[in-house]
Amino acid sequence: MGDKANAHPGAAGRATAADHPASVRNVVLVGHSGSGKTTLVEALALTAGAVNRAGRVEDGGTVSDYDEIEHRQHRSVQLSLVPVEWDGYKINLLDTPGYADFVGELRAGLRAADAALFVVSASDGVDGSTRMVWEECAAVGMPRAIVVTHLEAARADFEEMTRICAEAFGGDDPDAVLPLYLPLHGPQGPDGHAPVTGLTGLLSQKLFDYSSGERKEAEPGEDLLPGIEEARNRLIEGIISESEDETLMDRYLGGEEIDFKTLVEDLERAVARGAFHPVLAAAPAADGARQGLGTVELLELVTGGFPTPFEHPTPGVTTIDGKPREIKACDTEGPLVAEVVKTASDPYVGRISLVRVFSGTLRPDATVHVSGHGLADRGHEDHDVDERIGALSAPFGKQQRSLTHCIAGDLACVAKLSRAETGDTLSAKDDPLLMEPWEMPDPLLPLAIQAHSKADEDKLSQGLSRLVAEDPTMRLEQNQDTHQVVLWCLGEAHADVALERLRSRYGVQVDVVPHRVALRETFAYKSTGRGRHVKQSGGHGQFAICEIEVEPLPGGSGIEFVDKVVGGAVPRQFIPSVEKGVRAQAAKGVASGHQLIDVRVTLLDGKAHSVDSSDAAFQTAGALALREAAADARIHLLEPVAEVSVLVGDDYVGAVMSDLSGRRGRVLGTEQTNGGRTLIKAEVPEIEIGRYAVDLRSLSHGTARFSRSYARHEPMPPQIAERIREEARVAS
């Protein structure tokens, strides 16, 4: 790259509606928290002319002004879109949070983008979570490039970081990760660090000096030529090899000088295939400067080396009833197929949906069909409704700039979609379609909450429903066993943001309470009980006596009721009444207030009165009999056991297995997987893994993932059961 003009007119940064998919580039920025993604986005916007030298837009805010929570927490917590224009191309920059708790926002960004820029810090290196995201992108063949930031750090070394990236991302082919530019260093400072002041283009063989705050082109000195030649040859061989252009390889090996345009075309082919990953360097502009180091080169790579939306396969599309539908990629005249990749609420505008259009053209005030399926387990109801969309716009700082339309391949913000949620499909009302959803991470950290006051209680339901509508990585549970409202989150930071949004955005103050798991009770051995309900208080009295036997059953059996009454001791019409009373009492529990399960209750005998016996009396007698049987028996307190699968790097297997054992877990086995990881399967009591999402991340330095599913209930150790019962007695 590097043959384009140094500067670009300031007006070029203005967001407009794209007229052809070939002129659109959708790029998601990925990297760990603190790697400099947001700073890089602002530097690119400055270079493209979207902001002024102070990094401000016309309304006085910065291009990244989106959420007050981000300002308070000093980190990105949501996906942000920053559209800029460069050399006739519209570039949609999607800035994602780097913290693991907001991986749902990252996945949404990956869904909306056609290529990814992995931002790595020269001072911090490549962390485990970034490697995992790289593998996700590799699995779907997403084109990727690498940007090295924080080159001003004292120990920053671009060449060393390139080597680390090649090891981390290159797999078995180190020539798949190579720099497009070599850094040019200025004089050493007192600390021995020589700052990067410019770049040398290996393809163009030009030197680009940023030391003055403006990009100036020059010819490299004789002393640089040997190093440039060696690196250039390796780069050209890598590009041609990864593009699988055998004819060009033959020409190159035959000694033919390959022209710059041909090399750039081959670079684009290799990058688009997801086979070659160029490395670049970038830094924000110094005070008063208009261009940050490497930003022009990066914009040139995006426009000249990254794929167009035409090269992004359309995710699977079906009709509403599930029949496959073939959709041509990026056909602006085709049937409308768009997807809501993010939902947010604006205090003045209302709900705003960020939409990626995959087919057709979206226009303001059109009526569309909104389809949302497949997230019922997270509090999102399936729906198929027609809605009239409001204005289309592109974000620009805190402002929304109107768009006349949004073609296939482009992104836009849509106002007034009151029913649409993240992951929903927008299509023509007379041709409703449904897109295959992207994979959402499973929220595994429970947050039990309750309204702070009566006024908050009235607003809580609506606030929670709006919260989960915006964030499909959050699951809302109304637990019928513990009677708790539980928000399942991805981690502590995710939970903090949820609480803050409830308070500041929806005006709901809540209190966090200890999360309870659904315990159960069962009989340890056979027992009998007699229920006697006899009362006389004028008029018709109440008379019912029944005798039962209770015995334990294998796990999963539930409550089994058996009638063994002989001789009509209990009239036939009252036997269902006894069963109803027994089951009602079992649901309430017989020892510590937890549901009774896995027992057989046999009705053996009883007595009735011709006048005073009734359905209600025998229900009461059945409940009394069950309570008496429990009073004379040993009752086991049962706890839910989860089957847990942990995918962890081999370096942390021992620590994870030891931790699981400390949680009363039973390791069932291990299995080697690709990428130096091990899958550990274990059974662990749920009461021991309430905070496992947080603890595992700390234990594995963010490199492990786990899933859990309910296995069964089993007896709790006596000492723990007694502690639970004592806590229940104190609470009551």
C-alpha positions in Angstrom: 0.0 0.0 0.0 1.1 3.6 0.3 0.6 5.1 -3.2 -2.3 7.3 -2.3 -2.4 11.0 -1.4 -1.1 12.0 2.0 -4.1 13.9 3.2 -7.8 13.6 2.7 -10.4 16.4 2.7 -12.1 16.9 6.1 -15.6 16.6 4.5 -14.7 13.0 3.6 -15.4 11.8 7.1 -19.1 12.6 6.9 -21.4 9.6 7.1 -23.7 9.3 4.1 -25.8 6.6 2.6 -23.7 4.2 0.4 -24.9 3.8 -3.2 -23.2 0.5 -4.0 -22.0 -2.5 -1.8 -18.6 -2.4 -3.4 -17.9 1.0 -1.8 -18.7 -0.3 1.7 -16.2 -1.8 4.2 -17.5 -3.2 7.5 -14.6 -3.7 9.9 -14.8 -4.8 13.6 -12.0 -4.0 16.0 -11.2 -6.8 18.4 -8.7 -6.9 21.3 -8.4 -7.1 25.0 -9.4 -4.3 27.3 -6.8 -1.5 27.2 -5.3 -2.5 23.9 -6.4 0.9 22.4 -9.3 0.0 20.1 -11.4 3.1 20.9 -8.3 5.4 20.7 -7.5 3.8 17.3 -11.1 4.4 16.1 -10.8 8.1 17.0 -7.4 8.4 15.3 -8.9 6.9 12.1 -11.8 9.3 12.3 -9.4 12.2 12.7 -7.3 11.1 9.7 -10.5 10.6 7.6 -11.7 14.1 8.5 -14.6 13.0 10.6 -13.4 15.0 13.7 -11.3 18.0 14.2 -7.8 18.2 15.6 -9.0 18.0 19.2 -10.9 14.8 18.4 -14.3 16.6 18.6 -17.3 16.5 16.4 -19.4 19.5 15.6 -21.6 19.1 18.7 -18.6 19.3 21.0 -18.5 15.6 21.9 -16.1 12.9 20.8 -16.8 10.4 18.0 -17.0 7.7 20.7 -19.5 9.4 23.0 -22.3 6.8 23.4 -23.0 5.7 27.0 -22.6 7.5 30.3 -21.7 4.2 31.9 -18.7 3.9 29.7 -17.5 7.3 30.9 -18.0 6.3 34.5 -16.3 2.9 34.2 -13.5 4.2 31.9 -14.0 1.2 29.5 -16.2 0.2 26.6 -19.2 -1.9 27.6 -21.1 -2.0 24.3 -20.7 -2.2 20.5 -20.3 1.2 18.9 -20.5 2.1 15.2 -18.4 4.9 13.8 -18.9 5.4 10.0 -16.2 7.4 8.1 -15.4 8.0 4.5 -12.1 7.6 2.8 -11.2 7.8 -0.9 -14.8 7.3 -1.9 -15.4 4.3 0.4 -17.7 4.2 3.3 -16.0 2.5 6.3 -18.2 1.3 9.1 -15.8 0.9 12.1 -17.4 -1.4 14.8 -15.7 -0.8 18.2 -16.2 -3.7 20.5 -15.6 -4.0 24.3 -12.4 -5.9 25.2 -13.6 -7.2 28.6 -14.8 -10.8 28.6 -18.1 -10.0 30.3 -19.2 -8.2 27.1 -18.4 -11.0 24.6 -22.0 -10.8 23.4 -21.3 -7.3 22.0 -18.2 -8.7 20.4 -20.2 -11.5 18.7 -22.7 -9.0 17.4 -19.8 -7.0 15.9 -18.4 -10.1 14.3 -21.9 -10.8 12.8 -22.1 -7.3 11.3 -18.6 -7.1 9.9 -16.9 -8.5 6.9 -13.4 -8.3 8.3 -11.7 -7.9 11.7 -8.8 -5.8 12.9 -7.1 -7.4 15.9 -5.6 -4.7 18.1 -2.7 -5.8 20.2 -0.7 -3.7 22.6 3.1 -3.7 22.2 3.4 -3.4 25.9 0.9 -6.1 26.9 1.2 -8.8 24.2 -1.5 -11.2 23.1 -3.7 -12.6 25.9 -5.6 -15.9 25.9 -9.1 -14.4 25.3 -7.8 -12.6 22.1 -6.4 -16.0 20.9 -9.8 -17.6 21.4 -11.6 -14.9 19.4 -9.0 -15.3 16.7 -9.9 -19.0 16.6 -13.6 -18.1 16.3 -12.9 -15.9 13.3 -10.7 -18.6 11.8 -13.5 -21.2 12.1 -15.8 -19.1 9.9 -13.0 -17.9 7.6 -13.3 -14.2 8.5 -10.5 -12.0 7.0 -8.2 -10.6 9.7 -5.4 -8.1 10.0 -3.4 -7.1 13.1 -2.6 -3.6 14.4 0.1 -3.0 17.0 -0.5 -0.1 19.3 1.2 1.5 22.3 4.5 1.8 20.4 5.3 4.8 22.6 5.8 2.5 25.6 9.3 2.2 26.9 9.7 -1.5 26.2 7.6 -1.5 22.9 9.2 -3.5 20.2 7.3 -3.8 16.9 9.5 -6.5 15.5 9.1 -8.6 18.6 5.4 -8.2 18.7 5.2 -9.3 15.0 7.0 -12.4 16.0 4.7 -13.0 19.0 1.6 -12.5 16.7 3.0 -14.9 14.2 3.4 -17.6 16.9 0.0 -16.9 18.4 -2.0 -16.5 15.1 0.0 -18.1 12.4 -0.5 -21.7 13.4 1.7 -24.0 11.4 2.5 -21.2 8.8 4.5 -18.3 10.3 4.5 -16.6 6.8 0.7 -16.1 7.1 1.4 -13.3 9.6 3.9 -10.7 8.2 4.2 -6.9 8.4 3.3 -4.6 5.5 5.4 -1.8 6.9 8.6 -1.6 8.9 8.9 1.1 11.6 11.2 4.0 11.3 12.8 5.0 14.6 13.8 8.4 15.8 16.7 9.2 18.1 17.0 7.3 21.4 15.8 9.1 24.5 17.5 9.1 27.9 15.7 5.8 28.7 17.2 4.2 25.7 13.8 4.0 23.9 13.8 5.1 20.3 10.3 6.2 19.3 8.6 5.2 16.1 8.4 8.3 13.8 7.6 6.8 10.5 6.9 3.7 8.4 8.6 2.1 5.4 6.2 0.5 2.9 7.5 -2.9 1.9 5.3 -3.2 -1.2 5.6 0.5 -2.3 9.2 0.8 -1.1 8.4 4.3 0.1 9.2 5.9 3.4 6.3 7.7 5.3 7.5 10.2 7.9 5.1 11.3 10.6 7.5 13.1 12.8 6.1 16.5 11.8 2.5 15.5 12.6 1.7 15.2 8.9 2.4 12.2 6.7 5.3 13.0 4.3 6.5 10.7 1.6 10.2 10.2 0.9 12.6 7.7 -0.6 14.3 5.4 2.0 18.0 5.9 2.6 20.7 3.5 1.3 21.2 2.1 4.8 17.6 0.9 5.0 17.5 -0.9 1.6 19.0 -4.3 2.6 16.6 -4.7 5.5 13.7 -3.6 3.3 14.7 -6.0 0.5 14.8 -9.0 2.8 11.5 -8.3 4.5 9.9 -7.4 1.1 10.9 -10.7 -0.5 9.4 -12.6 2.4 6.2 -10.6 2.3 5.7 -11.0 -1.4 6.3 -14.8 -1.2 3.9 -15.0 1.7 1.2 -13.0 -0.1 1.5 -15.0 -3.3 1.6 -18.3 -1.5 -1.5 -17.6 0.7 -3.4 -16.3 -2.3 -2.7 -19.5 -4.1 -1.8 -17.6 -7.3 0.5 -20.3 -8.9 1.0 -18.3 -12.1 2.2 -15.2 -10.2 4.4 -17.4 -8.1 6.1 -18.8 -11.2 6.6 -15.3 -12.5 8.1 -14.1 -9.2 10.4 -17.1 -8.8 11.5 -16.6 -12.4 12.9 -13.3 -11.5 10.2 -11.1 -12.9 9.5 -7.8 -11.1 5.9 -7.8 -10.0 4.2 -4.4 -10.3 2.6 -2.8 -7.2 -1.0 -3.0 -8.5 -0.7 -6.8 -9.0 0.8 -7.2 -5.5 -2.1 -5.3 -3.9 -4.7 -7.3 -5.8 -3.0 -10.5 -4.6 -2.9 -9.1 -1.1 -6.6 -8.5 -1.2 -7.2 -12.0 -2.5 -5.1 -13.6 0.3 -6.7 -11.5 3.0 -10.2 -12.1 1.7 -9.6 -15.9 1.9 -8.7 -15.5 5.5 -5.3 -17.0 4.8 -2.9 -14.1 5.1 -2.9 -11.6 8.0 -0.9 -8.4 7.5 0.5 -6.6 10.5 0.5 -2.8 10.8 1.5 -0.3 13.4 -0.6 2.7 14.5 -0.6 5.5 17.1 -2.9 8.4 17.8 -2.0 11.8 16.6 0.2 14.0 18.8 -1.3 17.2 20.2 -2.0 19.6 17.3 -1.2 16.9 14.6 -3.8 15.9 12.1 -2.7 12.3 11.4 -1.7 9.6 13.7 1.1 7.3 12.7 0.0 4.5 10.5 -3.6 5.6 10.3 -3.4 6.5 6.6 -1.8 3.1 5.9 -4.5 1.4 7.8 -7.3 3.1 5.9 -5.6 2.2 2.7 -5.5 -1.4 3.7 -9.2 -1.4 4.7 -10.3 0.1 1.4 -7.8 -1.6 -0.9 -7.0 -4.9 0.9 -10.2 -5.8 2.8 -13.1 -7.7 1.2 -16.3 -6.1 0.1 -19.7 -7.2 1.4 -20.2 -9.2 -1.8 -17.5 -11.6 -0.4 -19.4 -12.1 2.9 -21.7 -15.2 2.6 -25.2 -14.5 3.7 -26.2 -16.4 6.9 -28.8 -19.1 6.5 -32.3 -17.7 5.6 -35.6 -19.6 5.9 -39.2 -18.8 5.6 -41.1 -18.3 8.8 -42.2 -22.0 8.7 -38.6 -23.2 8.3 -38.2 -23.8 4.6 -34.7 -22.9 3.3 -34.6 -19.8 1.1 -31.7 -19.0 -1.3 -30.7 -15.4 -1.0 -28.1 -13.8 -3.3 -25.3 -12.1 -1.5 -25.6 -8.3 -1.3 -28.4 -8.0 -3.9 -29.7 -4.4 -3.5 -32.7 -5.3 -5.6 -33.4 -8.6 -3.9 -35.8 -9.4 -1.1 -35.2 -7.4 2.1 -33.2 -9.4 4.6 -31.7 -7.4 7.5 -30.8 -8.2 11.1 -30.8 -6.3 14.3 -27.3 -6.7 15.7 -27.8 -4.3 18.6 -30.6 -2.6 20.5 -30.2 0.5 22.7 -32.5 3.0 24.3 -32.0 6.7 24.0 -33.7 8.9 26.6 -34.9 11.3 23.9 -35.4 9.2 20.8 -36.5 5.9 22.4 -35.4 2.5 21.1 -32.7 2.5 18.4 -31.8 -0.6 16.5 -28.4 -1.1 14.8 -29.2 -3.0 11.6 -27.0 -4.8 9.1 -28.7 -5.2 5.7 -27.8 -8.4 3.9 -30.2 -8.2 0.9 -32.4 -5.5 -0.5 -32.7 -1.9 0.5 -34.1 -0.5 3.7 -35.9 2.8 3.5 -37.4 5.2 6.1 -41.1 4.9 7.0 -41.4 1.4 5.4 -43.4 -1.3 7.0 -41.4 -4.4 7.6 -42.0 -7.8 9.2 -40.1 -8.4 12.4 -39.3 -12.1 13.2 -37.7 -13.2 16.4 -37.3 -16.9 17.2 -35.1 -19.1 19.3 -34.4 -17.1 22.5 -37.4 -18.0 24.6 -35.1 -19.6 27.2 -33.7 -16.1 27.9 -36.9 -14.3 28.4 -37.4 -13.3 24.7 -40.7 -14.4 23.4 -41.0 -15.6 19.8 -42.8 -13.0 17.7 -43.8 -12.3 14.1 -45.2 -8.8 13.8 -45.3 -6.0 11.2 -43.8 -2.7 12.3 -43.3 0.6 10.6 -39.7 1.8 11.0 -38.9 5.4 11.7 -35.9 7.4 10.5 -32.7 5.8 9.3 -29.5 7.4 10.6 -25.8 7.0 11.2 -24.3 7.8 14.6 -21.9 10.6 14.8 -20.8 11.2 18.4 -24.0 11.8 20.3 -25.9 12.9 17.2 -27.7 10.7 14.7 -27.3 11.9 11.1 -30.2 11.1 8.8 -29.8 8.6 5.9 -32.1 8.4 2.9 -31.7 4.6 2.6 -29.5 1.7 3.6 -28.5 -0.8 0.9 -27.4 -4.4 1.2 -23.9 -4.5 2.8 -24.4 -1.3 4.8 -25.3 -0.6 8.4 -27.7 1.9 9.8 -29.6 2.9 13.0 -33.3 2.4 12.8 -35.7 4.4 15.1 -39.1 3.4 16.6 -38.9 -0.4 16.2 -40.7 -1.0 19.5 -40.9 -4.8 19.2 -37.6 -5.7 17.5 -34.9 -7.1 19.7 -31.3 -8.0 19.2 -31.0 -10.9 16.8 -34.4 -10.3 15.1 -34.8 -10.4 11.3 -36.4 -7.6 9.3 -37.9 -8.5 6.0 -40.7 -7.4 3.7 -44.2 -7.7 5.2 -45.4 -9.7 2.2 -42.4 -11.9 2.2 -41.5 -12.7 5.8 -38.1 -14.4 6.3 -36.0 -15.5 9.2 -32.2 -15.5 9.5 -30.2 -18.1 11.3 -29.2 -16.6 14.7 -25.6 -16.2 15.7 -24.2 -18.1 18.7 -24.8 -16.3 21.9 -22.7 -17.0 25.0 -24.6 -18.6 27.8 -24.9 -16.4 30.9 -23.8 -18.4 33.9 -23.5 -15.9 36.8 -26.8 -15.5 38.7 -27.8 -12.2 40.1 -30.8 -12.3 42.4 -32.6 -9.0 42.8 -35.6 -7.5 44.4 -37.3 -4.1 44.2 -35.9 -1.5 46.6 -39.3 0.0 47.3 -43.0 -0.3 46.3 -42.5 2.4 43.7 -39.6 0.4 42.2 -41.7 -2.8 42.3 -44.2 -1.2 40.0 -41.6 -0.4 37.4 -39.4 -3.5 37.8 -41.1 -5.8 35.3 -41.0 -3.3 32.5 -37.4 -2.3 33.2 -36.3 -5.9 33.2 -38.1 -6.8 30.0 -36.5 -3.8 28.2 -33.1 -4.7 29.6 -33.1 -8.3 28.3 -34.6 -7.1 25.0 -31.4 -5.0 24.5 -29.0 -7.7 25.6 -29.6 -11.4 24.5 -26.6 -12.5 26.5 -28.7 -11.8 29.6 -31.4 -14.3 30.8 -34.3 -13.4 33.0 -35.6 -16.1 35.3 -38.6 -16.0 37.6 -37.7 -19.0 39.8 -40.9 -20.7 40.9 -39.1 -22.8 43.6 -37.1 -20.0 45.3 -39.6 -17.2 44.4 -36.6 -15.1 43.3 -36.1 -12.8 40.3 -32.8 -13.8 38.8 -30.8 -12.0 36.1 -28.2 -14.4 34.6 -25.2 -12.5 33.5 -21.8 -13.2 31.9 -19.7 -11.8 34.8 -19.5 -9.2 37.6 -18.9 -6.3 35.2 -21.9 -7.4 33.1 -24.0 -7.5 36.2 -22.8 -4.0 37.3 -23.8 -2.5 34.0 -27.2 -4.2 34.2 -27.9 -2.7 37.6 -26.6 0.7 36.5 -28.9 0.7 33.5 -31.9 -0.3 35.5 -31.2 2.6 37.8 -30.1 5.4 35.4 -32.0 4.5 32.2 -35.2 2.9 33.6 -35.4 4.6 37.0 -35.6 1.3 38.9 -33.6 0.8 42.1 -33.0 -2.8 43.1 -31.3 -4.6 45.9 -29.1 -7.6 45.3 -29.9 -10.5 47.6 -28.2 -13.9 48.0 -29.0 -16.3 45.2 -30.7 -19.5 46.4 -30.7 -22.8 44.6 -33.8 -25.0 44.4 -33.3 -27.7 47.1 -35.5 -30.7 47.6 -36.5 -33.1 50.4 -37.0 -36.9 50.4 -37.5 -39.7 52.9 -34.4 -41.6 53.8 -36.4 -44.7 54.7 -39.9 -46.0 55.1 -42.2 -44.3 57.5 -46.0 -44.2 58.4 -48.2 -41.4 59.4 -51.8 -40.8 60.5 -53.7 -37.8 59.7 -56.7 -37.0 61.9 -58.8 -33.9 61.1 -61.9 -33.9 63.4 -63.7 -30.7 64.3 -67.2 -29.8 65.5 -68.3 -26.2 65.6 -72.0 -26.1 65.1 -73.7 -27.2 61.9 -71.7 -29.5 59.7 -68.4 -30.5 61.3 -65.2 -31.8 59.7 -64.2 -35.4 59.9 -61.4 -37.2 58.1 -58.9 -39.8 59.2 -56.3 -41.4 56.9 -53.3 -43.6 57.4 -50.4 -43.6 54.9 -47.1 -45.2 54.4 -44.2 -43.3 52.7 -41.2 -44.9 51.2 -38.3 -43.5 49.1 -38.0 -44.0 45.4 -35.1 -43.7 42.9 -34.2 -40.2 41.8 -36.4 -38.7 39.2 -39.5 -40.6 40.3 -41.4 -37.7 41.6 -44.5 -38.3 43.8 -46.3 -41.6 43.3 -49.6 -42.1 45.1 -51.0 -45.7 45.6 -54.5 -46.6 46.9 -54.6 -49.8 49.1 -57.7 -49.1 51.0 -60.0 -52.1 51.5 -63.5 -52.4 52.7 -64.5 -48.8 51.9 -62.8 -47.4 55.0 -62.2 -44.2 52.9 -65.1 -43.6 50.5 -63.9 -43.7 46.8 -64.9 -40.1 46.2 -62.5 -38.9 48.9 -59.4 -40.9 47.8 -58.5 -38.2 45.2 -58.9 -35.6 48.0 -56.3 -37.4 50.1 -53.9 -37.5 47.2 -54.5 -33.8 46.5 -53.7 -33.0 50.2 -50.6 -35.1 50.1 -49.3 -33.5 46.9 -50.1 -30.0 48.2 -48.1 -30.7 51.4 -45.2 -32.2 49.3 -45.0 -29.1 47.3 -44.6 -27.0 50.5 -42.1 -29.5 52.0 -42.2 -31.4 55.3 -39.0 -30.4 57.1 -37.3 -27.3 55.9 -39.8 -25.8 53.4 -38.4 -27.4 50.2 -40.4 -29.5 47.8 -40.7 -33.2 48.6 -39.8 -35.5 45.7 -39.1 -39.2 44.9 -41.4 -40.9 47.3 -44.3 -43.4 47.1 -47.2 -42.5 49.3 -49.6 -45.4 49.9 -53.0 -44.9 51.4 -53.7 -47.9 53.8 -56.7 -47.1 55.9 -58.9 -44.4 57.2 -62.3 -43.4 58.5 -65.1 -41.2 57.3 -68.4 -39.7 58.6 -71.6 -39.9 56.6 -72.3 -36.2 57.3 -69.2 -34.4 58.4 -66.7 -35.8 55.9 -65.8 -33.7 52.9 -63.3 -33.1 50.2 -61.6 -30.3 52.2 -61.4 -32.4 55.3 -59.7 -35.3 53.6 -57.3 -32.9 51.9 -56.3 -31.6 55.3 -56.0 -35.1 56.7 -53.7 -36.2 53.9 -51.4 -33.2 54.5 -51.4 -34.0 58.3 -50.6 -37.6 57.6 -47.6 -36.7 55.5 -46.3 -34.3 58.1 -46.6 -36.9 60.8 -44.7 -39.5 58.7 -41.9 -37.0 58.2 -41.7 -36.2 61.9 -40.9 -39.8 62.6 -38.5 -40.2 59.7 -35.0 -39.1 58.6 -35.4 -36.5 55.9 -32.7 -36.1 53.3 -32.1 -32.5 52.0 -31.4 -32.9 48.3 -29.3 -30.4 46.3 -29.2 -30.0 42.5 -26.0 -31.4 40.9 -24.8 -29.9 37.6 -22.9 -31.6 34.9 -20.1 -29.2 34.1 -17.8 -29.1 31.0 -14.7 -27.0 31.2 -12.5 -26.2 28.2 -9.2 -25.0 29.5 -5.6 -24.7 28.3 -3.3 -27.5 29.2 -1.3 -25.2 31.5 -4.3 -24.8 33.8 -5.8 -28.3 33.9 -4.3 -29.2 37.2 -5.5 -26.1 38.9 -9.0 -26.4 37.5 -9.3 -30.0 38.5 -8.1 -29.2 42.0 -10.6 -26.4 42.3 -13.4 -28.6 41.1 -12.5 -31.2 43.8 -12.6 -28.4 46.4 -16.2 -27.6 45.3 -17.2 -31.2 46.2 -17.0 -32.0 42.5 -16.5 -35.4 40.9 -14.3 -35.4 37.8 -15.8 -37.8 35.3 -13.0 -37.6 32.7 -10.8 -35.5 30.5 -10.4 -35.3 26.7 -7.7 -33.6 24.6 -8.9 -31.1 22.0 -7.2 -29.0 19.4 -5.2 -26.0 20.2 -3.5 -27.3 23.4 -6.7 -27.5 25.4 -8.4 -30.1 27.5 -12.1 -30.7 28.1 -12.8 -31.6 31.7 -16.2 -33.1 32.5 -17.3 -33.2 36.1 -20.4 -33.2 38.4 -20.6 -30.4 40.9 -23.3 -29.3 43.4 -24.9 -26.2 42.0 -24.6 -24.5 45.4 -20.8 -24.6 44.9 -20.7 -23.0 41.5 -22.8 -19.9 41.9 -19.7 -17.7 41.2 -17.8 -20.2 39.1 -18.0 -17.9 36.0 -15.9 -15.3 37.9 -13.6 -17.8 39.7 -12.8 -19.8 36.6 -11.8 -16.7 34.7 -9.5 -15.7 37.5 -8.1 -19.2 37.8 -7.3 -19.5 34.0 -6.4 -15.9 33.3 -9.5 -15.6 31.1 -8.7 -18.5 28.8 -11.2 -21.1 30.0 -14.9 -21.6 29.2 -17.5 -23.8 30.8 -21.0 -24.9 30.3 -23.4 -26.5 32.8 -26.6 -28.5 32.7 -28.8 -29.9 35.4 -28.1 -33.6 36.1 -30.2 -34.6 39.2 -30.8 -33.9 42.9 -28.9 -36.0 45.4 -28.5 -36.0 49.2 -26.5 -33.1 50.7 -23.8 -34.0 53.2 -25.3 -34.0 56.8 -23.2 -31.1 58.1 -24.1 -28.8 55.2 -27.7 -29.8 55.3 -27.9 -29.0 59.0 -26.3 -25.6 58.4 -29.0 -24.9 55.7 -31.8 -25.9 58.0 -30.4 -23.7 60.8 -30.2 -20.7 58.4 -33.8 -21.4 57.4 -34.9 -21.5 61.1 -33.1 -18.2 61.8 -34.6 -16.5 58.8 -38.1 -17.6 59.8 
